[in-house]
Amino acid sequence: MNRQEEQRKLHRPARAYPVLKNREIREVITKGKSFVNQYFVVYILPGEKSLSKVGFCTGRAAGRAVRRNRIRRRTKEAFRLVAKDLADGYSIVIIARPEVYAAEFPQLLRALENLLFRGGVKAAGRKTDQQGKKT
């Protein structure tokens, strides 16, 4: 990895993570390892040594479209704040459960960070607070 790639990796915003296609999401769910808690189901599949890819899903059980979209937005924001030190080379699918809608945002951050740590994608480090700052 040359110096420019290292600099990009250090300063990469969470939106720089490529989004998985539907076919890739199905592959990660069938072949990947799952980690579950009250708010999320996270599937992780090791892949090539490029940027990690992420996909977001919300089931119909979460309610109508407006509610599902709000759950998805909250999940994406939680991932953006937690994704500071993710390892490269993984495909990640985050399925949000209906409980995300009513949960306090700091709880979502802790829950998602915990699952990514258990999956070996996030380095064990200091916890992230609600604004995405290390504490």
C-alpha positions in Angstrom: 0.0 0.0 0.0 1.5 3.3 -1.0 1.4 6.5 1.0 -1.6 8.0 -0.7 -3.7 4.9 -0.1 -2.7 5.0 3.6 -3.7 8.6 3.9 -7.0 7.9 2.2 -7.7 5.0 4.6 -7.0 7.2 7.6 -9.3 10.0 6.5 -12.0 7.9 4.8 -15.5 9.0 5.7 -18.0 6.2 6.3 -19.9 7.1 3.1 -16.7 6.0 1.2 -17.6 2.4 1.9 -19.1 0.9 -1.2 -22.7 -0.4 -0.9 -23.4 -4.0 -1.6 -25.6 -5.0 -4.5 -28.7 -7.3 -3.9 -26.8 -10.4 -5.2 -23.8 -9.6 -2.9 -26.1 -9.2 0.1 -27.7 -12.6 -0.5 -24.2 -14.1 -0.8 -23.1 -12.5 2.5 -26.2 -13.7 4.3 -25.8 -17.3 3.1 -22.1 -17.7 3.4 -21.2 -15.2 6.1 -21.1 -15.4 9.9 -23.9 -13.8 11.9 -23.9 -11.8 15.1 -27.1 -10.8 16.8 -28.4 -8.5 19.5 -31.6 -6.8 20.3 -31.3 -4.1 17.6 -29.3 -5.6 14.7 -28.3 -8.8 12.9 -24.9 -8.3 11.3 -23.5 -10.7 8.7 -19.8 -10.6 8.0 -18.0 -12.3 5.2 -14.2 -11.9 4.6 -13.4 -11.0 1.0 -10.7 -9.5 -1.1 -8.3 -7.0 0.5 -10.0 -3.9 -0.8 -12.3 -1.5 0.9 -14.9 -3.2 3.1 -18.4 -3.1 1.6 -21.6 -2.6 3.6 -25.3 -3.1 2.9 -28.3 -2.1 5.0 -31.6 -3.9 5.2 -34.9 -3.4 7.1 -37.6 -6.0 7.0 -41.3 -5.4 6.3 -42.0 -6.4 9.9 -40.6 -3.0 10.9 -43.7 -1.3 9.6 -44.7 0.8 6.6 -42.2 2.5 4.3 -41.9 5.8 6.4 -41.0 3.8 9.5 -38.6 1.4 7.7 -36.8 4.4 6.1 -36.4 6.1 9.4 -34.9 2.9 10.9 -32.6 2.6 7.9 -31.5 6.2 8.3 -30.7 5.7 12.0 -28.8 2.6 11.2 -26.7 4.3 8.5 -25.9 7.2 10.9 -24.9 4.8 13.7 -22.7 2.9 11.2 -21.1 6.2 10.0 -20.2 7.2 13.6 -18.9 3.7 14.5 -17.0 2.9 11.2 -13.9 5.0 12.0 -11.5 2.0 12.4 -13.0 -0.8 10.4 -10.7 -3.4 8.9 -10.5 -3.6 5.1 -11.5 -6.7 3.1 -14.9 -7.5 4.5 -18.5 -7.6 3.2 -20.9 -6.5 6.0 -24.7 -6.7 5.9 -26.6 -4.9 8.7 -30.2 -5.9 9.2 -32.0 -3.5 11.5 -34.8 -4.9 13.7 -38.0 -3.0 14.5 -36.7 -2.1 18.0 -34.3 0.4 16.3 -37.2 2.8 15.8 -37.8 3.5 19.5 -34.3 3.0 20.9 -32.1 5.7 22.3 -29.3 6.6 19.8 -26.4 5.9 22.2 -27.8 2.4 22.7 -27.7 1.8 19.0 -24.1 3.0 18.8 -23.0 0.7 21.6 -25.0 -2.3 20.1 -23.6 -1.9 16.6 -20.0 -1.3 17.8 -20.3 -4.4 19.9 -21.4 -6.6 17.0 -18.7 -5.2 14.7 -16.1 -5.9 17.4 -17.4 -9.4 18.0 -17.2 -10.0 14.2 -13.5 -9.0 14.2 -14.1 -6.1 11.8 -13.6 -3.3 14.3 -10.5 -3.0 16.4 -10.8 -3.0 20.1 -10.3 0.5 21.1 -12.0 3.3 22.9 -15.7 3.5 22.8 -17.5 6.0 20.5 -19.9 8.5 22.0 -23.1 9.8 20.4 -21.2 12.4 18.3 -18.8 9.8 17.0 -16.0 11.0 19.2 -13.7 8.6 21.0 -14.1 8.6 24.8 
